[in-house]
Amino acid sequence: MSLLKTPTLPNDSRPGDNSIAAFDVERVREDFPILKREVYGRPLVYLDNGASAQKPRQVIDAMTRVMEESYSNVHRGVHRLSQEATDLFEGARERVAAFVNAGSPDEIIFTRGATEAINMLAACFASQVQPGDEIIISEMEHHSNIVPWQFLRDRSGIVLKAVPIDDDGNFDMDAYRGLLSPRTKLVAVTHISNALGSITPLKQIIQEAHAAGAQVMVDGCQALPHMRVDVRELDADYYAFSSHKMYGPTGIGALYGKKDLLNRLPPYQGGGDMIATVTLEKSTFKAAPHRFEAGTPAIIEAVGFGAAVDYLNSIGMNAIAAHEEGLLAYATRKLEAIEGLQIIGKAKEKAGIISFVLEGAHAHDIGTIVDRSGVALRAGHHCAQPVMDRFGLSATARVSFGLYNTPAEVDVLAEALQTVRDFFG
């Protein structure tokens, strides 16, 4: 099916409207230069947004502009360019803070990405725990929200516990309640599973953790590009996310943290720009966020991150969520109609991610064959091996939607998967 047949739709999306007809997707697609290219002579159908999203012209231009007009180091120079670059850098922090409704820009620490954000918190949190204290994660975590806590366990003697998921990929609240104890110091859970699309009952998780005296860190990588997130409404203590999944550049992300909690943590790394005073005998440190941002930061990338946030705001997170909800429903129906295809993960609350296996075909074979039809999807364990173990699988194929995907692209995917099915018969 030609992608040109996708209708241009009115831009009158309303919060809660999950109709595909309420989103001007063709207008949105015009903002993404890469969507005009072909792969093997076929229009690109990019369905690997869970790994990394494509970049709109607005982000590309913002990054180019700062390099051409205002680039310099930040927080250091008294000259005009340094002041302009500092304003752009801190302006990006303000926009990211507003995007998640943080109480202050000081609650946003720029990191290299969500992985560094979680590693930072795990390293600093060593000062908050004693041997025998407990941290709770879940069975559906990405490796980046497992391994840093294992490092902390091995260094500090804490106990690491995992909440199971059921056969549909739902977070087991009863099991979670059973794991909470007076020794629980932190609950570290994903907002949306990257492998299953399951949306965790985050508000309830946080309320019950706080009632038990524990703090909560949320891996929000798969949530922020797809839905409105209000960290203060959630009452999350920490929230980690990456720019590149939000249509911004790679190499930058953020850790949101409540200001009083951040300022109780020791610095993560030592170096320039994070100190208040230094003598050869002793150093003192700035308050958050700068105490956690040693050295020259990712200046250009921060500007791009701010531009990505502006872009998402210009479309509206409720409109994006409604569009992707419609795509998920349509794609689920199309894929379930393919003989031998089994969707892994059918949680009650689910985002635009479909993980699946196809009888007789390895996930990597699926990915390779559909690539010839121009379809880019993910194949493998998705850096979530415990999830694969839970379902007795080594790998799945995964499609993950972004705001520029269309029903016509779902049709191309379904046709390509039927080719796989026919080949492996």
C-alpha positions in Angstrom: 0.0 0.0 0.0 1.3 3.4 -0.9 2.0 5.7 2.1 0.6 8.6 0.0 -2.8 7.1 0.4 -2.8 8.0 4.1 -5.4 10.8 4.4 -4.5 14.3 5.7 -6.5 14.5 8.9 -7.8 17.5 10.8 -5.7 18.8 13.7 -8.5 18.9 16.2 -7.3 16.2 18.7 -9.0 16.4 22.1 -7.6 14.9 25.4 -8.9 11.4 25.7 -9.8 11.1 22.0 -8.1 8.0 20.7 -9.3 8.3 17.2 -6.7 8.3 14.4 -8.9 10.8 12.6 -8.1 13.5 15.1 -4.4 14.0 14.3 -2.8 15.7 11.3 -0.1 13.0 10.9 0.9 14.0 7.4 1.6 17.6 8.5 3.8 16.2 11.3 5.7 13.9 9.0 6.8 17.0 6.9 8.9 18.0 9.9 11.1 14.9 9.7 13.5 14.9 6.8 14.6 11.3 7.2 11.0 10.1 6.5 11.4 11.2 2.9 14.2 8.6 2.2 13.8 5.1 0.8 15.2 1.8 2.0 15.8 -0.8 -0.7 13.6 1.2 -3.0 10.7 1.3 -0.6 9.5 4.2 1.6 11.0 4.1 5.1 8.6 2.7 7.7 10.4 3.5 11.0 8.9 1.5 13.8 11.9 1.4 16.2 11.0 4.5 18.2 11.4 2.6 21.5 15.1 2.4 20.7 15.5 5.9 19.4 13.2 8.4 17.7 13.9 10.4 14.5 14.6 14.1 14.7 12.4 17.0 13.4 13.8 19.9 11.5 13.2 22.2 14.5 15.7 20.2 16.6 18.2 20.0 13.8 18.0 23.7 13.1 18.3 24.7 16.8 21.5 22.7 17.2 22.9 24.1 13.9 22.1 27.6 14.9 23.9 27.5 18.3 27.0 26.1 16.6 26.9 28.8 13.9 25.9 31.7 16.0 26.3 31.3 19.8 28.7 28.5 20.7 31.0 28.8 23.6 31.6 27.1 26.9 29.0 27.8 29.6 29.1 29.2 33.2 32.7 30.3 32.7 33.2 33.2 30.4 32.4 36.9 30.8 32.3 37.4 27.1 29.2 37.7 25.0 29.3 34.2 23.4 29.7 32.5 26.8 26.7 34.4 28.2 24.6 33.6 25.1 25.5 29.9 25.3 24.8 29.8 29.1 21.4 31.4 28.5 20.6 28.8 25.9 21.8 26.0 28.1 19.9 27.1 31.2 16.9 27.9 29.1 16.8 24.3 27.9 16.9 23.2 31.6 13.9 25.5 32.3 11.9 24.0 29.4 12.7 20.5 30.4 11.7 21.2 34.0 8.4 22.8 32.8 7.8 19.8 30.5 7.7 17.4 33.5 6.2 20.1 35.8 9.2 20.1 38.2 9.1 22.6 41.0 12.2 24.3 39.8 14.9 24.0 37.1 17.3 23.2 39.9 15.5 19.8 40.1 16.7 18.9 36.6 20.2 17.4 36.4 21.5 17.0 32.8 23.2 13.6 32.3 24.4 11.7 29.2 21.1 9.8 29.2 18.7 7.8 31.4 21.3 5.1 31.9 23.8 7.6 33.4 21.0 9.2 35.4 20.2 5.9 37.1 23.8 5.0 37.6 24.3 8.4 39.1 21.5 7.9 41.6 22.6 4.4 42.4 26.2 5.6 43.1 25.0 8.5 45.2 22.4 6.5 47.0 25.1 4.4 48.6 25.3 7.1 51.3 21.6 6.5 52.1 21.7 2.7 52.8 23.1 0.2 55.3 23.8 -3.5 54.8 20.4 -5.4 54.9 18.4 -2.4 53.5 16.3 -3.2 50.6 15.6 -1.9 47.1 12.7 -3.1 45.0 12.7 -3.3 41.2 10.4 -5.2 38.9 10.7 -8.1 36.5 10.0 -5.9 33.5 12.9 -3.5 34.0 15.4 -2.5 31.2 18.9 -3.6 32.1 19.7 0.1 32.9 17.4 -0.1 35.8 18.7 -3.5 37.0 22.5 -3.5 36.7 23.2 -0.1 38.6 21.3 -1.5 41.6 23.2 -4.8 41.4 26.4 -2.7 41.6 25.0 -1.0 44.7 24.0 -4.3 46.2 27.5 -5.7 45.7 29.2 -2.6 47.1 26.8 -1.9 50.0 25.3 -5.2 51.1 21.7 -4.2 50.3 19.1 -6.7 49.3 17.6 -6.4 45.8 14.1 -7.7 45.3 12.0 -7.9 42.1 8.2 -7.6 41.7 6.9 -10.3 39.3 4.6 -9.7 36.4 1.6 -11.8 35.3 1.2 -13.7 32.0 -0.2 -10.6 30.4 2.7 -8.4 31.5 0.8 -6.6 34.3 2.7 -5.4 37.4 1.7 -7.6 40.3 0.5 -5.1 43.0 -0.2 -7.8 45.6 3.3 -9.2 45.3 4.7 -5.6 45.5 2.8 -5.0 48.7 4.3 -8.2 50.0 7.8 -7.1 49.2 7.6 -3.6 50.9 9.0 -3.6 54.4 10.5 -1.2 56.9 13.9 -2.0 55.3 12.8 -0.8 51.9 14.7 2.4 51.1 14.0 2.8 47.4 11.6 1.5 44.8 13.0 1.7 41.2 10.5 0.9 38.5 9.8 1.6 34.9 6.8 3.8 33.9 6.3 1.9 30.6 8.0 -1.4 29.8 10.3 -1.1 26.7 9.8 -4.8 25.9 6.0 -5.2 26.5 4.5 -1.7 26.5 2.9 -2.3 29.9 2.1 0.9 31.8 2.8 0.4 35.5 0.2 1.7 38.1 2.8 4.3 39.0 0.7 6.6 41.2 -0.3 3.6 43.4 3.2 2.3 43.5 4.5 5.6 44.7 1.8 6.1 47.3 2.4 2.7 48.9 6.2 3.1 48.8 5.9 6.5 50.6 3.6 5.0 53.1 6.3 2.4 53.8 8.9 5.1 54.2 10.7 4.4 50.9 11.6 6.8 48.1 10.8 6.1 44.4 12.9 6.4 41.3 11.0 6.0 37.9 12.6 5.1 34.6 10.5 7.3 32.3 12.3 6.7 29.0 9.4 5.1 27.3 6.7 7.4 28.8 7.8 11.0 28.2 7.7 10.8 24.3 4.1 9.4 24.4 2.1 10.8 27.3 1.8 13.8 29.6 3.9 13.2 32.7 3.6 15.4 35.8 6.3 14.4 38.4 4.7 16.5 41.1 1.2 15.0 40.5 2.8 11.5 40.6 4.9 12.6 43.7 7.9 10.8 42.2 11.1 11.4 44.1 13.3 10.9 41.1 12.4 10.5 37.4 15.1 9.5 34.7 14.7 10.1 31.0 16.6 10.4 27.7 16.4 13.1 25.0 16.9 10.8 22.0 13.7 9.0 22.6 11.9 12.3 22.8 12.9 13.4 19.3 16.0 15.2 20.6 19.7 14.4 20.2 21.7 11.5 21.7 24.2 12.1 24.5 21.9 13.9 26.9 19.1 13.1 29.3 18.1 14.1 32.7 17.4 13.0 36.2 14.6 14.9 37.9 14.8 14.9 41.7 13.1 16.7 44.6 15.4 19.5 45.6 15.7 18.5 49.2 16.5 14.9 48.3 19.1 15.9 45.7 20.9 18.1 48.1 21.2 15.3 50.7 23.2 13.2 48.1 26.9 13.5 47.7 28.4 14.6 44.3 28.6 12.0 41.7 31.9 13.1 40.0 34.5 15.7 40.9 35.8 18.4 38.6 35.1 21.8 37.2 31.9 23.8 37.7 30.5 21.6 40.5 32.6 23.1 43.3 32.0 26.1 45.6 35.5 26.2 46.9 38.7 24.2 46.4 41.9 24.2 48.4 44.6 21.5 48.3 43.2 20.1 51.6 39.4 20.3 51.0 36.6 21.1 48.6 33.0 22.3 49.1 30.3 21.9 46.5 27.5 23.7 44.9 23.8 22.8 45.4 21.9 20.7 42.9 21.9 20.6 39.9 25.4 21.9 39.4 27.0 19.6 42.1 26.2 16.7 39.8 27.4 18.3 36.5 31.2 18.2 36.7 33.0 19.3 33.6 31.9 20.9 30.4 28.3 19.7 29.7 26.7 18.7 26.4 25.9 22.2 25.4 24.7 21.8 21.9 22.7 18.7 22.8 21.0 20.5 25.7 19.8 23.2 23.2 18.5 20.4 21.0 16.8 18.7 24.0 15.0 22.0 24.7 14.0 22.3 21.1 12.6 18.7 21.2 10.5 19.6 24.3 9.2 22.7 22.5 8.3 20.5 19.5 6.4 18.1 21.6 4.6 20.9 23.3 3.7 22.5 20.0 1.8 19.3 19.0 0.4 18.5 22.5 1.0 15.4 24.5 -2.7 14.5 24.8 -2.9 14.6 21.0 0.2 12.4 20.6 -1.1 9.9 23.2 -4.5 9.7 21.4 -2.9 9.2 18.0 -0.6 6.5 19.2 -3.4 4.8 21.1 -5.3 4.5 17.9 -2.3 3.1 16.1 -1.8 0.5 18.8 -5.4 -0.7 18.5 -5.2 -0.8 14.8 -1.9 -2.6 14.7 -3.0 -5.1 17.3 -6.0 -6.1 15.2 -3.8 -6.4 12.0 -1.1 -8.4 13.6 -3.4 -10.8 15.5 -4.9 -11.7 12.1 -1.6 -13.1 10.9 -1.6 -16.9 11.4 1.1 -18.1 13.9 1.8 -14.6 15.3 1.6 -14.3 19.1 1.7 -10.9 20.8 3.8 -11.0 24.1 2.3 -8.7 26.7 -1.3 -7.7 26.8 -1.4 -5.6 29.9 -4.6 -3.7 30.8 -2.8 -0.4 30.4 -0.5 -0.4 27.5 1.5 2.1 25.3 2.3 1.9 21.6 4.7 -1.0 21.8 3.9 -4.5 20.4 6.3 -7.3 21.1 5.6 -10.6 19.2 6.9 -13.9 18.0 6.0 -15.7 14.7 5.8 -19.4 14.6 8.8 -20.9 12.8 10.7 -17.6 12.4 13.4 -16.3 14.7 13.1 -12.6 15.6 16.3 -11.7 13.8 14.9 -13.4 10.6 11.7 -11.3 11.0 13.7 -8.1 11.3 15.9 -8.9 8.3 13.1 -9.8 6.0 10.8 -6.9 6.8 13.8 -4.6 6.4 13.7 -5.4 2.7 10.2 -3.9 2.6 11.6 -0.7 4.2 10.3 -1.6 7.7 12.7 -0.9 10.6 11.8 -2.8 13.7 13.7 -4.1 16.7 14.6 -7.8 17.1 16.3 -9.3 20.2 15.9 -9.2 23.9 15.5 -5.4 24.0 18.0 -5.1 26.9 15.4 -6.7 29.0 16.5 -10.3 29.4 14.5 -11.0 32.6 11.4 -10.2 30.7 12.4 -12.7 28.0 13.1 -15.3 30.7 9.7 -14.6 32.2 8.1 -15.7 29.0 10.6 -18.5 28.2 11.9 -16.7 25.1 15.3 -15.6 23.9 14.0 -12.8 21.7 11.0 -11.1 20.2 10.3 -8.8 17.3 9.1 -5.4 18.5 7.4 -2.5 16.8 7.2 0.8 18.7 5.2 3.7 17.5 6.1 7.4 17.3 4.0 10.5 16.6 4.8 10.3 12.9 3.6 6.8 12.2 0.5 6.1 10.2 -2.2 3.4 9.7 -0.8 2.9 6.2 2.6 2.0 7.7 0.9 -0.6 9.8 -0.5 -2.0 6.6 3.0 -2.2 5.1 4.2 -3.9 8.3 1.4 -6.5 8.1 2.1 -7.2 4.5 5.8 -7.7 5.2 5.1 -10.0 8.1 2.8 -12.0 5.9 5.8 -12.4 3.6 7.8 -13.7 6.5 5.0 -16.1 7.3 4.8 -17.4 3.8 8.6 -17.9 3.6 8.7 -19.9 6.8 5.4 -21.6 5.9 
